Amino acid sequence: MGDDLKNVRLAITLTALSALLGWAEWKTWRTSREIYPGARRAGTVGAPDTVLVLGCPWPMLHRWRVRIAIRSAEPATTRFLFSGGAVRTMRSEAQLMADYAVHTLGVPIDNVVIEDQSRSTVENVRNSLPMLAGSATIAIASNTFHAHRARRILRDQSPELAARLTRSRDYLPFEWGIAHPVLLGLEVYRSWVRR
């Protein structure tokens, strides 16, 4: 009887964990397709003229964001706008990301633009507006929920530029194992704290 109860508990636990992981993946996938103009919302990833890459002080995350930018565009023809100041680092987040893109991933240096004064997501978007003005299409590269927040900020600050948004490849199923449930948890926590 004791082994049967353990098996039932294990089955319930595994079912609950599977449901949680499945829900987090679905929520992440859905969020990656929100706040896009018209048909671009559910369509395939476009070929952006400019990719705005949002800074992060943690190397593992800012490198992930750079890889999202690279897989979302054609590095030889796309302009990459790296945005982020020196918040918790000696060098700006934008410069660290640009160095990684150029020296490790082979992005042509002529395709790199740096905005290194921003200290928040709102500033990333606001300070990048003048450099985005000439772009026909714009993608935002970050982890899914952060990119979603930046698209909302862009829509609020410049509806004209937000109309030029195209999808980035910020979502890949089960990327980094439990990263999506963790990032979803952080986003839920942020929403709860803001209330």
C-alpha positions, 0 to 999 in steps of 0.5 A: 500500500505504501509503494502505491501511495508513493507512485500516485504522489509521484504521478501527481507531482510529475503531471503537475510539473508537466502542466506547469512547464507546458503552460509556461511554454505556451505563455512564452510562445504567445507573448512572443507574438503580441504587440505587433502591427496587423498581419505581422503579429502572427506572421513569420519573422521578417527581415528587419532593417534594424534590430534593437538589442536590449542590454543586461548586466549579466554576461550569460543573458546579454550574450543570449540576447545577442544570439536572439538578434543574430538569429532574427536577422541577416547579420551581413545586411542588418544594422544592430543597435546595442543599447545599455549603459554601464549599470553594474559593469565597468564597460557599457552593456552595449559595448560588451554585447557589440564586442561579443557580436563582432568578435565571436559571432562575426557581425560586421563592425560597420553594422553595429551602432551603440547607445551606451547611456541607458540605465533601464528598459524605458531609457533603452527605447527612448534613447534609441528612438532617433537611431531607429527613425530611418528604419523601415522595419524594426525587431527587438531582441531580448528574452520574450517577456522583456522584449514584450515590455520594450515593444509596449514602451515603443508603442507608447512612446512612438506609435509611428515606429511601433508600426514598423515592428517585425517579430524577432526569434525570441522564442524557441521551444524549451530553450535553456530548459527551465528558463521560460518558467523562471522568466515567466515567474519573474514577469508575474512577480514584476506585474504583482509588485507594480500593482 
